[in-house]
Each structure stands twice: as C-alpha cells, then as structure tokens.
Amino acid sequence: MGCLDVAGGRTSVKSRFLRFSKPRFSLDTGLFLAFAVAAITLAGPRVIGGLREQAPALPTFRPITGPVSRIGDGDTFWIGRVKIRLWGIDAPEAATTDGPAATRYLTEVVADHPLTCRQAGPPSHDRLVARCEDPWGRDIAEIMVGAGWALDWPEYSRGHYGPAQNRAASLGAGLHAGP
C-alpha cells in the first residue's frame, strides 16, 4: 500500500516524493549576484560611514530648565553653561542695526524666571536648537516674532510662527516699523 510496482513501468510514490527539482540559475542571475556581492563588499563600509557623518546628533530628551544666565542676541542665550538657539526664528545679530533692540527685548521676556527648553532640531554652531517656554507655557520664540523682534524661519519652522509675524507686520511692530 502506498508503493507502486516499478516493474510494470510505474514508479513508486516514494521515489516520486524523493525526486526534487534542481534550482536552475541562468548565467545572468549568477553574474548579477556576483557583482552585487562585490559591490556591497567594496562600497558598504564607505556608504555606512558617510551616513553616520551626515546624521544629526541624537536629541536631548531631558529638558533643560533654569534661569537665563546670559544673552547673546535676539535668538541665542545660555541656561547655565548650555548655549541655546531658539528654533524656527531668526533675529538680528547683536552687532547689526536692530540687534541691540532685539537683544534688550529678549532680556525683558526671559528675565527673573526659569525657562524650560526642549531640543527641536540638530545642534547649530555648538548651540542646542530648542523650543523654550516660560513658567506660564508661553513659547519664547513666538513672543519674539509676535513683538516684531524676530522673523519666522519657514525653512525650519514650516510656517509655525507665520501668523505671529503677520500680526506684528500689520501692527508695524519691531522690525516691521519704518522703511
């Protein structure tokens, strides 16, 4: 039972079951596989190394909290020894025409209370790029843009501070005053 007679021209079920078809590779498939292995072996380490060099630093998940110890300009300050740049905005540099006014305004906004800053992008020029809030939950960058002392930087903020900038422009506030 289960086996057929080989003498009668028939093969047994057992011998048919044991007959495997051989995998057939064409010459094209073999050459493709050989070149793929050679390419990965030669280029793999360079590609992976290049990706590591281009990757941004890992984010700081722990927020930085504390009072501002020093102010650089309208979008840069220090909490302790950590230099922070506000995410998504651009304020005048301290040495430019409107720089001192923007710096004074930021000083007034952040004075006398701690901020909580969370990393929002890769570091920029040895500065932590962060979104910062005061104890009442107000976004410091939005305050700066809303007062007209900084501009929305859509390349990074994707227009997040655009409405605040439009309000400041319509009021002629800060940088939007005068010609």
KAFEN-V789579 format. One record per pair of residues at least 24 apart in sequence whose C-alpha atoms are under 6 Angstrom apart, sorted by the first residue. I is the first residue (numbers start at 1). J is the second residue. D is the distance in whole Angstrom. If there is no record, write none. Layout:
# KAFEN-V789579
i-><I;I>
j-><J;J>
d-><D;D>
This chain:
# KAFEN-V789579
i-><56;60;63;63;64;64;65;65;66;66;67;67;73;74;74;74;83;84;84;84;85;85;85;86;86;86;87;87;87;88;88;88;89;89;89;90;90;91;102;148;148;148;149;149>
j-><122;119;117;118;116;117;115;116;114;115;113;114;103;102;103;106;127;127;128;129;127;128;129;129;130;131;129;130;131;153;156;157;151;152;153;150;151;150;149;173;174;175;174;175>
d-><5;6;6;5;6;5;6;4;4;5;6;4;5;5;4;6;5;5;5;6;6;6;5;6;5;6;5;5;6;5;5;4;5;5;5;5;5;4;5;5;4;5;5;6>
